[in-house]
Amino acid sequence: MMRAELIFIPAPGVGHLVSAVEVARLVVGRDERISITILIIKMPFDSAAAALTQNLQNDAQDRINFVDIPSPDESVMTKLMSLPRMSFLGSLLSEQRNQVRDVVREILNRSESSRLGGFVVDMFCTTMIDVASDFNVPAYVFFTSSASFLGLMFYAQNLKDIENLEISEYKDSDIELSIPCFSNLVPAKVLPSVMLMESGSAMMTTIARRLRQTRAILVNTVLELEAYAIKSLKDDENIPHIYPVGPVINFKKGEQTSKNKNSDEAIMRWLDRQPSSSVVFLCFGSMGSFNMEQVKEIASALELSGQRFLWSLRRPSQEKEKMELPKDYEDYDEVLPEGFLERTSGKGKVIGWAPQLVNELGLAVKIKLDYRKEYFGPNELPQLVTAEEILSGLRGLMSEEGEMRDKVKTMKDICRKAVVEGGSSYNSLGQFIQDVIDNIDPS
């Protein structure tokens, strides 16, 4: 039996790696004619990702292989580390293209029963589309963010290429933008920070141009959740085919690598002991971290609310100009208010890294829409969201009388149905798999 070999290239970083591996598991679990090799590009300062990669390799199922891409030599890496944060990843990936080509050639030479079916590259690894072209196979993109954000990127690209306007020029403007993937007008001041920085908008525009060169884009979303955005993308003939395949969630145990020793099993045991729909989960992504003043405001709001909570709390980079990711705390007492852990021990749990929508979807409560923390931006103090503002949001979110909880429960059921046989994401993934098989056997 001829097998299709897919090459997955996730972006360096825990969140992107975990979701890419989960997509790979879904694909090989659906069709025995497909095998997948996941290429690991290492960040020199991300020890958590290195530990996680080892766990994932140990837990890998049949037909999923991991291959480490050799890092650039020390002199090249030193040069890369001196670049601005916004330029580092793209430059690192460009340096790795030749190594990726060589590794893929070795993979293909080792097996006579497989043909290369294509590359699946992360949204931040679009430079690897060139490698797919070298092998004369299609490139697909796994877009780890929402369909709405994908549409925003294409909007910014059109704004630049057609009207010669940078979306970053709208920073601090009161203008409301008509963006095709949003049913409501979008105030420019609430756009993601990366889109309102000159270097950030330029990077996103470049990525959007490359996205248009792919065969299709797999989006970590659900058709029913983002129907308006997905329809706007599919109606645009200049955008590749869209496969909504989410929610991509990893349920495997034993992959928690936080130094605070809170394993996935311990967290789940704690959650199982709480009443149904009673826990607020605070998680701000792989890059999410706050200074001590903001942490204390969040802690104060949680304590005053009396709500049960699970809080993914991470230490910000100690050097603003150094290319370094947030890390887990060794001791939470160094940043939390004195006695906070003891006073909330019956209702709350603070953890390290954990795996993972307002006017448009109606599934969240506004706290402060124009809050900004410039991780990639200039070295300046971020705004402070007060405990009172956070407390108001918490009460609105957890109110028994509000509609929010009912909406979330409804959408939870829709998302669960989407990934089982006959569901929208299940069918969408099946269409992608068939496309891959057709690449090696057009008949």
FIDO-683955 format. One line per 2 residues: number of its first residue (from 0); their letters; for each residue y, z, x of C-alpha. Coordinates in Angstrom, 3 decimals. Layout:
REM FIDO-683955
NUM	A	Y/Z/X | ...
REM end
This chain:
REM FIDO-683955
0	MM	0.000/0.000/0.000 | 3.363/-1.030/1.397
2	RA	5.764/1.911/1.367 | 9.558/1.858/1.205
4	EL	11.209/3.950/3.920 | 14.594/5.413/3.011
6	IF	16.932/6.784/5.657 | 19.029/9.708/4.428
8	IP	22.131/10.688/6.422 | 23.713/13.865/5.027
10	AP	27.067/15.045/6.296 | 26.873/17.963/8.735
12	GV	27.246/21.213/6.823 | 25.008/23.446/4.761
14	GH	26.076/22.353/1.276 | 25.695/18.643/1.955
16	LV	22.365/19.082/3.721 | 20.786/21.173/0.966
18	SA	21.781/18.781/-1.816 | 20.602/15.735/0.170
20	VE	17.210/17.339/0.737 | 16.908/18.123/-2.962
22	VA	17.619/14.478/-3.875 | 14.967/13.430/-1.357
24	RL	12.475/15.792/-2.985 | 13.207/14.362/-6.392
26	VV	12.711/10.797/-5.160 | 9.397/11.296/-3.345
28	GR	8.177/13.433/-6.223 | 8.741/10.555/-8.612
30	DE	7.174/7.676/-6.647 | 4.448/7.772/-4.001
32	RI	5.562/4.389/-2.683 | 8.647/5.944/-1.082
34	SI	8.917/8.026/2.068 | 12.161/9.467/3.416
36	TI	13.471/10.339/6.847 | 16.465/12.670/6.915
38	LI	18.616/12.292/10.013 | 20.276/15.537/11.109
40	IK	23.668/15.254/12.794 | 24.558/18.599/14.304
42	MP	27.885/20.376/14.316 | 28.263/22.269/17.613
44	FD	29.672/25.382/15.912 | 27.582/25.570/12.728
46	SA	24.669/27.885/13.552 | 23.949/28.517/9.860
48	AA	23.189/24.825/9.305 | 20.896/24.796/12.350
50	AL	18.887/27.748/11.015 | 18.731/26.221/7.551
52	TQ	17.523/22.905/8.964 | 14.615/24.660/10.629
54	NL	13.659/26.352/7.355 | 13.887/23.050/5.492
56	QN	11.645/21.372/8.061 | 9.074/24.135/7.748
58	DA	9.134/23.775/3.968 | 9.182/19.964/3.886
60	QD	6.802/18.249/1.496 | 4.736/15.161/2.228
62	RI	6.666/11.945/2.898 | 9.872/13.758/3.933
64	NF	10.540/13.892/7.667 | 13.463/15.305/9.631
66	VD	14.782/13.772/12.830 | 17.530/15.298/14.950
68	IP	20.140/12.883/16.243 | 20.954/13.631/19.906
70	SP	24.406/15.131/20.291 | 27.029/13.368/22.407
72	DE	27.180/14.487/26.010 | 29.345/17.455/26.895
74	SV	32.375/15.467/28.031 | 32.468/13.433/24.825
76	MT	32.012/16.549/22.679 | 34.809/18.314/24.523
78	KL	37.082/15.389/23.748 | 36.030/15.394/20.100
80	MS	36.637/19.127/19.776 | 40.238/18.615/20.861
82	LP	40.945/16.288/17.941 | 42.734/17.422/14.761
84	RM	40.352/18.843/12.180 | 40.835/15.923/9.815
86	SF	39.770/13.450/12.518 | 36.835/15.364/13.977
88	LG	34.005/14.464/11.599 | 34.797/10.751/11.403
90	SL	35.035/10.507/15.182 | 31.776/12.429/15.645
92	LS	29.951/10.115/13.246 | 31.341/7.026/14.939
94	EQ	30.039/8.349/18.255 | 26.594/8.808/16.689
96	RN	26.122/5.300/15.301 | 24.277/3.938/18.347
98	QV	21.951/6.938/18.420 | 21.218/6.459/14.716
100	RD	20.372/2.781/15.292 | 17.968/3.689/18.087
102	VV	16.268/6.402/16.041 | 15.782/4.105/13.046
104	RE	14.253/1.421/15.272 | 11.781/3.985/16.603
106	IL	10.873/5.068/13.067 | 10.185/1.496/11.992
108	NR	8.155/0.722/15.114 | 5.846/3.676/14.441
110	SE	4.612/2.400/11.080 | 3.267/-0.971/10.025
112	SS	2.762/0.154/6.430 | 6.438/0.775/5.698
114	RL	9.461/-1.412/5.207 | 13.013/-0.203/5.346
116	GG	14.255/0.116/1.770 | 17.803/1.178/2.514
118	FV	20.091/3.940/3.703 | 21.399/6.799/1.543
120	VD	24.498/8.136/3.278 | 26.702/11.070/2.382
122	MF	30.171/10.437/0.949 | 31.616/11.508/4.321
124	CT	29.208/9.371/6.377 | 30.319/5.938/5.191
126	TM	30.708/4.750/8.782 | 26.895/4.561/8.771
128	ID	27.112/1.673/6.291 | 27.534/-0.457/9.419
130	VA	24.096/0.650/10.641 | 22.509/-0.355/7.319
132	SD	24.123/-3.775/7.710 | 22.617/-4.082/11.196
134	FN	19.174/-3.719/9.639 | 20.072/-6.070/6.775
136	VP	19.314/-3.468/4.094 | 21.527/-2.035/1.359
138	AY	23.482/1.157/1.760 | 23.700/3.660/-1.066
140	VF	26.025/6.663/-1.115 | 25.161/10.145/-2.327
142	FT	28.455/11.468/-3.674 | 28.208/15.264/-3.686
144	SS	31.352/15.780/-5.748 | 32.121/14.832/-9.363
146	AS	32.603/11.444/-10.974 | 36.185/12.435/-11.729
148	FL	36.939/13.005/-8.055 | 35.261/9.703/-7.198
150	GL	37.570/8.004/-9.685 | 40.546/9.801/-8.171
152	MF	39.648/8.420/-4.737 | 39.486/4.878/-6.077
154	YA	42.816/5.422/-7.850 | 44.425/6.558/-4.588
156	QN	42.989/3.548/-2.794 | 44.343/1.126/-5.410
158	LK	47.696/2.866/-5.263 | 47.836/2.218/-1.516
160	DI	46.345/-1.278/-1.409 | 48.066/-2.719/-4.475
162	EN	51.358/-0.817/-4.728 | 51.652/0.311/-1.083
164	LE	52.090/3.934/-2.168 | 50.375/6.934/-0.611
166	IS	49.248/9.440/-3.216 | 50.410/12.144/-0.805
168	EY	53.987/11.056/-1.545 | 53.656/12.851/-4.880
170	KD	53.352/16.263/-3.220 | 55.755/18.745/-4.836
172	SD	56.569/16.150/-7.514 | 56.664/16.951/-11.223
174	IE	55.285/13.513/-12.117 | 52.186/13.224/-14.310
176	LS	49.774/10.484/-13.303 | 47.695/8.247/-15.565
178	IP	44.392/8.144/-13.704 | 41.682/5.999/-15.372
180	CF	38.871/8.552/-14.920 | 40.835/11.327/-16.689
182	SN	41.489/11.335/-20.408 | 44.563/13.535/-19.895
184	LV	47.632/12.921/-17.763 | 47.234/14.686/-14.418
186	PA	50.192/16.619/-12.961 | 50.515/15.545/-9.327
188	KV	51.053/19.154/-8.249 | 47.470/20.092/-9.224
190	LP	45.771/17.328/-7.230 | 43.386/18.536/-4.493
192	SV	45.215/19.522/-1.319 | 43.400/16.891/0.725
194	ML	44.930/14.156/-1.450 | 48.451/15.496/-0.941
196	ME	48.313/15.551/2.851 | 49.220/12.341/4.642
198	SG	46.160/12.465/6.895 | 43.916/13.563/4.031
200	SA	44.948/10.832/1.617 | 44.556/8.247/4.396
202	MM	41.020/9.509/5.079 | 40.051/9.450/1.398
204	TT	41.501/5.970/0.972 | 39.452/4.723/3.923
206	IA	36.304/6.284/2.463 | 37.018/4.699/-0.936
208	RR	37.255/1.240/0.661 | 33.871/1.755/2.304
210	LR	32.344/3.039/-0.930 | 33.125/-0.307/-2.541
212	QT	30.902/-1.999/0.064 | 27.736/-0.163/-0.993
214	RA	24.940/-1.248/-3.345 | 25.342/1.802/-5.581
216	IL	26.670/5.361/-5.669 | 24.496/8.300/-6.673
218	VN	26.783/10.976/-8.124 | 25.895/14.649/-8.421
220	TV	26.894/14.827/-12.070 | 25.529/14.442/-15.588
222	LE	26.400/11.565/-17.914 | 27.012/13.863/-20.866
224	LE	29.226/16.151/-18.761 | 31.538/13.416/-17.451
226	AY	31.060/10.629/-19.972 | 34.712/9.549/-19.880
228	AI	34.917/9.379/-16.078 | 31.570/7.627/-15.695
230	KS	32.490/5.013/-18.307 | 35.774/4.288/-16.508
232	LK	33.870/3.783/-13.247 | 31.245/1.545/-14.819
234	DD	33.899/-0.533/-16.599 | 35.525/-1.392/-13.258
236	EN	33.726/-4.467/-11.930 | 35.050/-3.759/-8.428
238	IP	33.146/-0.476/-8.208 | 29.419/-0.443/-7.271
240	HI	26.824/0.644/-9.787 | 26.986/4.356/-10.620
242	YP	23.836/6.475/-10.883 | 24.562/9.960/-12.336
244	VG	21.612/11.982/-10.981 | 22.786/15.599/-11.266
246	PV	22.782/18.443/-11.442 | 21.184/18.516/-7.987
248	IN	20.134/22.146/-7.631 | 17.760/23.631/-5.096
250	FK	15.419/26.213/-6.585 | 13.267/26.699/-3.494
252	KG	12.957/30.175/-2.044 | 13.322/31.232/1.524
254	EQ	16.281/29.046/2.428 | 18.998/31.702/2.477
256	TS	20.233/32.002/6.044 | 23.097/34.486/5.614
258	KN	23.247/37.165/8.286 | 23.765/39.832/5.634
260	KN	20.016/39.719/4.901 | 20.534/38.938/1.206
262	SD	17.630/36.577/0.643 | 17.380/34.280/-2.371
264	EA	14.594/36.480/-3.722 | 16.725/39.622/-3.550
266	IM	19.612/37.912/-5.312 | 17.366/36.587/-8.067
268	RW	15.755/39.990/-8.533 | 19.200/41.533/-8.931
270	LD	20.276/38.854/-11.420 | 17.062/39.300/-13.416
272	RQ	17.971/42.954/-13.940 | 21.332/42.114/-15.515
274	PS	21.873/41.431/-19.249 | 21.873/37.784/-20.269
276	SS	25.152/35.870/-19.669 | 26.856/38.949/-18.232
278	VV	27.503/38.016/-14.577 | 30.584/36.284/-13.159
280	FL	29.670/34.131/-10.125 | 32.472/33.684/-7.585
282	CF	31.729/30.885/-5.108 | 34.281/28.685/-3.356
284	GS	32.071/26.224/-1.488 | 31.113/25.862/2.168
286	MG	34.775/25.715/3.202 | 35.903/28.462/0.846
288	SF	37.381/31.587/2.409 | 40.459/33.787/1.975
290	NM	42.593/36.087/4.089 | 42.303/39.845/3.716
292	EQ	45.241/40.142/1.303 | 43.707/37.644/-1.142
294	VK	40.262/39.219/-0.850 | 41.712/42.583/-1.847
296	EI	43.426/41.036/-4.902 | 40.126/39.474/-6.028
298	AS	38.281/42.749/-5.440 | 40.868/44.702/-7.407
300	AL	40.610/42.293/-10.349 | 36.813/42.483/-10.368
302	EL	36.849/46.267/-10.328 | 39.468/46.526/-13.065
304	SG	37.633/44.013/-15.257 | 34.459/46.075/-15.363
306	QR	32.467/42.822/-15.358 | 29.223/42.349/-13.502
308	FL	29.717/39.943/-10.620 | 28.005/38.040/-7.802
310	WS	30.549/37.194/-5.108 | 29.962/34.755/-2.247
312	LR	32.438/36.119/0.314 | 32.993/34.338/3.635
314	RP	35.097/34.949/6.727 | 37.805/32.327/7.437
316	SQ	38.011/30.631/10.794 | 39.698/32.954/13.272
318	EK	41.488/30.091/15.015 | 43.423/27.764/12.735
320	EK	43.503/24.887/15.185 | 39.859/25.177/16.241
322	ME	37.278/23.028/14.437 | 35.286/25.922/13.028
324	LP	33.760/26.561/9.608 | 33.932/29.797/7.594
326	KD	31.156/32.246/8.454 | 29.444/35.205/6.818
328	YE	30.737/38.730/7.440 | 28.657/41.166/9.478
330	DY	30.244/44.071/7.581 | 32.007/43.583/4.239
332	DE	33.795/46.929/4.587 | 36.115/45.389/7.171
334	VL	37.777/43.200/4.526 | 37.105/44.851/1.140
336	PE	39.110/47.810/-0.217 | 37.806/51.186/0.932
338	GF	34.994/52.362/-1.308 | 34.809/49.085/-3.283
340	LE	31.113/48.484/-2.624 | 30.185/52.025/-3.599
342	RT	32.285/52.009/-6.769 | 30.865/48.668/-7.945
344	SG	27.287/49.095/-6.705 | 25.884/49.272/-10.218
346	KG	27.618/46.131/-11.456 | 28.372/43.893/-8.510
348	KV	26.766/42.238/-5.522 | 28.542/40.684/-2.543
350	IG	26.656/38.000/-0.603 | 27.313/35.389/2.071
352	WA	26.896/31.641/1.664 | 25.341/30.526/-1.618
354	PQ	24.417/27.029/-2.923 | 26.381/25.601/-5.927
356	LV	36.322/21.688/-14.114 | 39.534/22.984/-16.435
358	NE	41.646/20.840/-18.879 | 39.355/17.817/-18.739
360	LG	36.031/19.501/-19.540 | 37.097/22.717/-21.239
362	LA	34.509/24.672/-19.245 | 36.776/26.906/-17.189
364	VK	39.719/29.237/-17.534 | 43.066/28.567/-15.871
366	IK	44.217/31.137/-13.354 | 46.615/29.202/-11.145
368	LD	46.259/25.422/-11.168 | 48.675/24.726/-8.323
370	YR	47.207/27.284/-5.890 | 46.695/25.844/-2.410
372	KE	44.939/27.007/0.726 | 45.408/24.357/3.381
374	YF	42.181/24.555/5.377 | 42.925/21.277/7.148
376	GP	46.680/21.589/6.893 | 49.447/23.248/8.876
378	NE	49.125/26.813/10.070 | 50.921/28.598/7.257
380	LP	50.189/31.538/5.008 | 48.581/30.521/1.689
382	QL	49.921/31.579/-1.670 | 48.695/34.857/-3.093
384	VT	47.047/34.929/-6.507 | 47.571/38.435/-7.836
386	AE	44.933/40.749/-9.218 | 46.702/40.609/-12.596
388	EI	46.379/36.802/-12.741 | 42.724/36.907/-11.733
390	LS	41.993/39.725/-14.199 | 43.521/37.714/-17.038
392	GL	41.286/34.777/-16.152 | 38.184/36.949/-15.982
394	RG	38.855/38.459/-19.390 | 39.428/35.043/-20.899
396	LM	36.236/33.688/-19.370 | 33.994/36.553/-20.450
398	SE	35.531/37.177/-23.870 | 32.873/37.338/-26.558
400	EG	35.316/35.919/-29.104 | 36.306/32.886/-27.009
402	EM	34.787/29.412/-27.217 | 34.229/29.189/-23.464
404	RD	30.854/30.903/-23.368 | 29.511/28.741/-26.200
406	KV	30.695/25.583/-24.404 | 29.065/26.675/-21.164
408	KT	25.775/27.477/-22.921 | 25.800/24.101/-24.654
410	MK	26.475/22.253/-21.427 | 23.788/24.273/-19.637
412	DI	21.234/23.055/-22.153 | 22.470/19.474/-21.822
414	CR	22.185/19.623/-18.029 | 18.662/21.012/-18.198
416	KA	17.603/18.234/-20.556 | 19.235/15.585/-18.352
418	VV	16.849/16.183/-15.450 | 13.553/16.267/-17.348
420	EG	11.551/13.214/-18.377 | 13.572/11.072/-20.772
422	GS	16.875/12.704/-19.819 | 19.910/10.749/-18.658
424	SY	19.753/11.842/-15.005 | 15.975/11.435/-14.909
426	NS	16.310/7.866/-16.141 | 19.199/7.136/-13.785
428	LG	17.198/8.309/-10.786 | 14.323/6.137/-11.965
430	QF	16.609/3.099/-11.963 | 17.642/3.864/-8.396
432	IQ	14.006/4.214/-7.324 | 13.155/0.852/-8.883
434	DV	16.063/-0.735/-7.046 | 14.687/0.607/-3.753
436	ID	11.200/-0.708/-4.499 | 12.661/-4.122/-5.341
438	NI	14.287/-4.171/-1.902 | 10.862/-4.384/-0.231
440	DP	9.114/-6.364/-2.957 | 11.555/-8.609/-4.862
442	S	8.721/-10.067/-6.926
REM end
